[in-house]
């Protein structure tokens, strides 16, 4: 995978130089509808971009303006459980940075393990735990892109989190804040696994996001992470769920997520 090849392919299709990149997770598409899109590029047209195989991940890279800011939106992401390496999963972030993006906003859906939080709640990610069993930086380092040993003490930018909290307050949106843990999937977790993950310090659990965030931080990008709790994962009250239920909850809560992202984009310095 060569970043320069992907950049050339994208620049041949759009003149937009994005300031901000947004990754939309499962069931999250409304924000793309708010974008004043100037270009739409299918992933197969970009060298090195994998093909999403998960429902609600259409696989398009959009360029346009949102709140007068130049934005690139990934409609669909990639996951380790699809058979991709973490380097493949995170490759688009390298391309977006090379195109000009300095800020990355990642969104996802997650299982909620905090006993006081509910299905449909919006969560501001304050930190993460990587249990994917690999790291997107476990390859020869390119010094021009970032340091061999990047610091992760503030992976989720404190100023962006403060801004997100202010936007949520102004819009009367309840915004939780907590730790996201990434697991390989694709199965949902057992009761014992939820107990373990909660004991490790996680509030929500999912199968994405962490590789992209690690890669963004490696390259010096500012990162904001937001999640929608789509199912309750309390071991002693665990009930079966399905992808269809998860997507339905995500779509019901999506307008609030879109409002926070839109507000952050509009207020960014």
Beta strands, then each sheet from edge to edge (+ up, - down):
strand 1: 20-24
strand 2: 36-42
strand 3: 60-66
strand 4: 69-75
strand 5: 103-112
strand 6: 122-131
strand 7: 175-183
strand 8: 204-206
strand 9: 222-232
sheet 1: 2+ 3- 4+ 1+ 5+ 8- 7- 6- 9+
end
